[in-house]
Amino acid sequence: MWTPVFLTAALALGQPGANLPDIAPAPPSLRTLDLNAFAVDPPPLTAEQQPPAPTTITAPLLPTPPPKPPAAPTAAAAAAPAPEYLFMKSVQGTWEGNELVGNRLNIYGWTEGSYTAARSLGRSRGQWPIVAQSPTNAFEVNQNWLVFERTVVTTGTLDPTFGFHTAWIMPGADARYTPSRGLFDHQVGVGDFTEYNYPVDLFHAYVEGFFPTIGRGLDVKIGKNAVPFFAETEDKVYNPLFSHTYIFYYGGPFTFTGLQANLKLSDEWSVENRLVMGEDIAQLYGAQPTYVGALAWTQPGGGRNTALLSVVIDSGRFDYRHPYGVLNSPGQNNVNLVDLVFTHNFNPVLKYTLDANFGYETNVQGVLPSGLKNAIWYGAAHYLSYTLSPRLTANARFEMFDDEEGLRTGFKGLYNEATVGVTFKPRYDIWLRPEIRYDYNGDSRPFNSNHDPQHDQLSVACDLILRW
């Protein structure tokens, strides 16, 4: 009974050793279709069908194009205007101030006071022959310097312009030695360095015309003006130290009166010529026609080095025909001299200056302490200036000045002086210049000459300048 059932089940499971047929895969859908499977590679291109290679065109006969020019340099910034001091500031915006500025008129100046402590006794000649600091151990008002001027225009115009310049010491101890013969020279105290006297002096007084189309600019002055040489000036704000050199005091005159022409030849060269009445003289009595010349050079490319060579040429003979009452001078000096000022800037803060001087005079019989008829003098001063900050500058100076016959200083011999000091500016219009100085003359005893004369002298000094 169960045999048919088992036979039917065996047939349903399949015969032994037989394989079931494979299940056909599902047709691909759009989500699974691989399009790359249907891509057909194109047949390779023939030589005729290849694209041509790019062509390079050369022009060997044409010049190489010039390089792109550099950008034009930026114009230099205009120089900072000169600072205005107390007076011109006080009239700014007023009718008076506008009139001054509109007519190129300036009024300014400074007051300088000083104290010098030195080895001297009483009110003697003290610092002689350092006359600006005599007598010592006392406070002095050296200068009340007053400038009234009308400036000329040197840039931005082809038209000539005209002006004038006056500078007064009114009063001041320096006016004891600055007056020219015939102009404020008979005041009490002129030539007397043993007392505290305060004369006045008109140090500069000239009219001026500037002609920009002649050369690089021709500047003509007529009147009284300071000498073009020396590394120091009587305008105290332009000096590195308070005290002066022997070269400044005795190397030549302080001023000339006459005709002056300064011609700028190029950015490097300029020349000055003067025809004047003589040395430190502003009158016809005793005048001696004198030529003064100066040649200035500035190194191209920033002016790292500069040089100024000056000469004074006249008769070179002491003039007995025109005695001079002040200081009982028996006549008028007419000296010939050569002076060289050279500067070198090591860098923006360190500067060296040389002032070398030579002079002579003949026919000085009966005047020289040595009794000779001819006299020569010569010297050199070396300066080193180091700017520590905008407010503080350190300065040093060493000088040798040989007054062989004693004509210039009154004591013959070789003078040596060494000075160190600083310029401190707590404000742009307030200056302090303390210094220490040592002087020596081995041939004479010029120091403290009225009381226990000495070969040497040590001094400590300081001046205060108030610019207004």
Residue pairs with C-beta under 8 A, 6 or more apart in sequence:
14 20
83 428
83 429
84 92
85 108
85 429
85 467
85 468
86 429
86 467
86 468
87 107
87 108
87 109
87 468
88 97
88 100
88 106
88 107
88 108
91 97
91 100
99 105
100 106
100 107
103 150
104 150
104 151
104 152
104 153
104 163
105 148
105 149
105 150
106 147
106 148
106 149
106 150
106 151
107 146
107 147
107 148
108 147
108 467
108 468
109 144
109 145
109 146
109 147
109 467
109 468
110 143
110 145
110 236
110 237
110 465
110 466
110 467
110 468
111 141
111 143
111 144
111 145
111 465
111 466
111 468
112 141
112 142
112 143
112 145
112 172
112 236
112 463
112 464
112 465
112 466
113 139
113 140
113 141
113 142
113 463
113 464
114 133
114 139
114 140
114 142
114 242
114 461
114 462
114 463
114 464
115 138
115 139
115 140
115 461
115 462
116 126
116 127
116 133
116 136
116 137
116 140
116 459
116 460
116 461
117 136
117 137
117 459
117 460
117 461
118 126
118 127
118 133
118 136
118 137
118 457
118 458
118 459
118 460
119 447
119 448
119 454
119 457
119 458
119 459
120 126
120 127
120 135
120 136
120 137
120 447
120 448
120 451
120 457
121 448
121 451
121 452
122 451
123 135
123 194
123 195
124 135
124 194
124 448
124 449
124 450
124 451
125 134
125 135
125 193
125 194
125 448
125 449
125 450
126 133
126 134
126 135
126 136
126 137
126 193
126 194
126 448
127 133
127 134
127 135
127 136
127 447
127 457
127 459
128 134
128 193
128 410
128 446
128 447
128 449
129 246
129 249
129 250
129 409
129 410
129 411
129 446
130 243
130 244
130 249
130 439
130 459
131 176
131 177
131 193
131 249
132 142
132 173
132 174
132 177
132 243
132 244
132 249
133 140
133 243
133 459
133 461
134 193
134 194
135 193
135 194
135 195
135 196
136 459
138 196
140 173
140 196
141 171
141 172
141 173
141 198
142 172
142 173
142 174
142 236
142 463
143 169
143 172
143 173
143 174
143 236
144 169
144 170
144 171
144 172
145 167
145 168
145 169
145 172
145 235
145 236
146 167
146 168
146 170
147 165
147 166
147 167
147 168
147 204
148 166
149 163
149 164
149 165
149 166
150 162
150 163
150 164
150 165
151 163
152 161
152 162
152 163
152 208
152 209
152 210
152 219
153 161
153 210
154 210
154 212
154 217
154 219
157 212
158 212
158 213
159 212
160 209
160 210
160 211
160 212
161 209
161 210
162 207
162 208
162 209
162 210
163 207
163 208
163 209
163 210
164 206
164 207
164 208
165 204
165 205
165 206
165 208
166 202
166 204
166 205
167 202
167 203
167 204
167 205
167 235
168 200
168 201
168 202
168 203
169 175
169 178
169 199
169 200
169 201
169 203
170 200
170 201
171 198
171 199
171 200
172 198
172 199
172 200
172 201
173 196
173 197
173 198
174 201
174 234
175 184
175 187
175 189
175 190
175 198
175 199
175 200
175 201
176 189
176 190
176 191
176 192
176 193
176 197
176 199
177 190
177 191
177 193
177 249
177 254
178 201
178 203
178 234
178 254
178 255
179 185
179 187
179 190
179 199
179 201
180 224
180 254
180 255
180 257
180 280
180 281
180 282
181 280
181 281
181 282
181 283
181 286
181 324
181 326
181 332
182 281
182 282
182 283
182 285
183 201
183 202
183 224
183 282
183 283
184 190
184 199
184 200
184 201
184 202
185 326
186 325
186 326
187 199
187 200
188 197
188 199
189 195
189 197
189 198
189 199
190 197
190 199
190 326
191 326
191 327
194 450
202 224
203 224
203 226
203 234
203 254
203 255
204 223
204 224
204 225
204 226
204 255
205 223
205 224
206 221
206 222
206 223
206 224
206 225
206 260
207 221
207 222
207 223
208 219
208 220
208 221
208 222
209 219
209 220
210 217
210 218
210 219
210 220
211 217
211 218
211 219
211 220
214 263
215 263
215 264
215 265
216 263
216 264
216 265
216 266
216 267
216 270
217 263
217 264
218 261
218 262
218 263
218 264
219 261
219 262
219 263
220 259
220 260
220 261
220 262
221 259
221 260
221 261
221 262
222 258
222 259
222 260
223 257
224 255
224 256
224 257
224 282
225 255
225 256
225 257
225 260
226 233
226 234
226 235
226 254
226 255
227 252
227 253
227 254
227 255
227 256
227 292
227 310
228 272
228 274
228 292
228 294
228 308
228 310
229 252
229 294
229 308
229 310
229 339
229 341
229 357
230 247
230 248
230 251
230 252
230 339
230 341
230 355
230 357
231 245
231 247
231 248
231 341
231 353
231 354
231 355
231 381
231 383
232 238
232 239
232 244
232 245
232 248
232 355
233 239
234 254
236 242
236 463
236 465
237 431
237 465
237 467
240 383
240 385
240 393
240 395
240 397
240 423
241 395
241 397
241 419
241 421
241 433
241 435
242 421
242 433
242 435
242 461
242 462
242 463
243 419
243 435
243 437
243 459
243 461
245 251
245 355
245 379
245 381
245 397
245 399
245 401
245 417
246 379
246 399
246 401
246 403
246 409
246 415
246 417
247 339
247 355
247 357
247 379
247 380
247 381
247 399
247 401
249 409
250 377
250 401
250 403
250 408
250 409
251 337
251 339
251 357
251 359
251 377
251 379
251 401
251 408
252 279
252 312
252 335
252 337
252 339
252 357
252 359
253 279
253 280
253 312
253 333
253 335
254 280
255 280
256 274
256 276
256 277
256 278
256 279
256 290
256 292
257 276
257 277
257 281
257 282
258 274
258 275
258 276
258 277
258 290
259 274
259 275
259 276
260 272
260 273
260 274
260 276
261 272
261 273
261 274
262 270
262 271
262 272
263 270
263 271
263 272
264 270
265 271
267 298
267 300
268 297
268 298
268 299
268 300
269 295
269 296
269 297
269 298
270 295
270 296
271 293
271 294
271 295
271 296
272 292
272 293
272 294
272 295
272 296
273 291
273 292
273 293
274 291
274 292
274 293
275 289
275 290
275 291
275 292
276 290
276 291
276 292
277 283
277 284
277 287
277 288
277 289
277 290
278 286
278 287
278 288
278 289
278 290
278 314
278 332
278 334
279 290
279 312
279 314
279 333
279 334
279 335
280 333
281 287
281 288
281 332
285 322
286 319
286 321
286 322
286 324
286 332
288 314
288 315
288 319
288 332
288 334
289 314
290 312
290 313
290 314
290 334
291 311
291 312
291 313
291 314
292 310
292 311
292 312
292 313
293 310
293 311
293 313
294 308
294 309
294 310
294 311
295 308
295 309
295 310
296 306
296 307
296 308
297 306
297 307
297 308
298 305
298 306
299 305
299 306
303 345
304 344
304 345
305 342
305 343
305 344
305 345
306 342
306 343
307 340
307 341
307 342
307 343
308 340
308 341
308 342
309 338
309 339
309 340
310 338
310 339
310 340
310 341
311 336
311 337
311 338
311 339
312 335
312 336
312 337
312 359
313 336
314 334
314 335
314 336
315 334
316 334
316 335
316 336
316 360
316 361
316 362
317 334
317 361
317 362
317 363
318 331
318 332
318 333
318 334
318 361
318 362
318 363
318 364
318 367
319 331
319 332
319 333
319 334
320 330
320 331
320 363
321 331
322 331
322 332
323 329
323 330
323 331
324 330
324 331
324 332
330 366
330 367
333 361
334 361
335 359
335 360
335 361
336 359
336 360
336 361
337 357
337 358
337 359
337 360
338 357
338 358
338 359
339 355
339 356
339 357
339 358
340 354
340 355
340 356
340 357
341 353
341 354
341 355
342 353
342 354
342 356
343 351
343 352
343 353
343 354
344 351
344 352
344 353
345 351
345 352
346 352
348 387
349 386
349 387
349 388
350 384
350 385
350 386
350 387
351 383
351 384
351 385
351 386
352 382
352 383
352 384
352 385
353 382
353 383
353 385
354 380
354 381
354 382
354 383
355 380
355 381
355 383
356 379
356 380
357 377
357 378
357 379
357 380
357 401
358 376
358 377
358 378
359 376
359 377
359 378
360 374
360 375
360 376
360 377
361 374
361 375
361 407
362 373
362 374
362 375
363 373
363 374
364 372
364 373
364 374
364 375
364 407
365 373
367 407
368 375
368 405
368 406
368 407
369 405
369 406
369 410
369 411
369 412
370 405
370 406
370 412
372 405
374 405
375 404
375 405
375 406
375 407
375 408
376 404
376 405
377 401
377 402
377 403
377 404
377 407
377 408
378 401
378 402
379 399
379 400
379 401
379 402
379 415
380 399
380 400
381 397
381 398
381 399
381 401
382 397
382 398
382 399
383 395
383 396
383 397
384 395
384 396
384 397
385 393
385 394
385 395
385 396
386 393
386 394
386 395
387 393
388 394
390 425
391 424
391 425
391 426
392 422
392 423
392 424
392 425
393 422
393 423
394 420
394 421
394 422
395 420
395 421
395 422
395 423
396 418
396 419
396 420
396 421
397 417
397 418
397 419
397 420
398 416
398 417
398 418
398 419
399 415
399 416
399 417
399 418
400 414
400 415
400 416
401 414
401 415
401 417
402 413
402 414
402 415
403 409
403 411
403 412
403 413
403 415
404 412
405 412
406 412
406 413
406 444
409 415
409 446
410 446
411 441
411 444
411 445
411 446
411 449
412 443
412 444
413 441
413 442
413 443
413 444
413 446
414 441
414 442
414 443
415 439
415 440
415 441
415 446
416 439
416 440
416 441
417 437
417 438
417 439
417 440
418 437
418 438
419 435
419 436
419 437
419 438
420 435
420 436
421 433
421 434
421 435
421 436
422 433
422 434
422 435
423 431
423 432
423 433
424 431
424 432
424 433
424 434
425 431
425 432
426 432
428 467
429 466
429 467
429 468
430 464
430 465
430 466
430 467
431 463
431 464
431 465
431 467
432 462
432 463
432 464
433 462
433 463
433 465
434 460
434 461
434 462
435 460
435 461
435 462
436 458
436 459
436 460
437 458
437 459
437 460
437 461
438 456
438 457
438 458
438 459
439 447
439 456
439 457
439 459
440 455
440 456
440 457
441 447
441 455
441 456
442 455
444 455
445 453
445 454
445 455
446 453
447 453
447 454
447 455
447 456
447 457
448 454
448 457
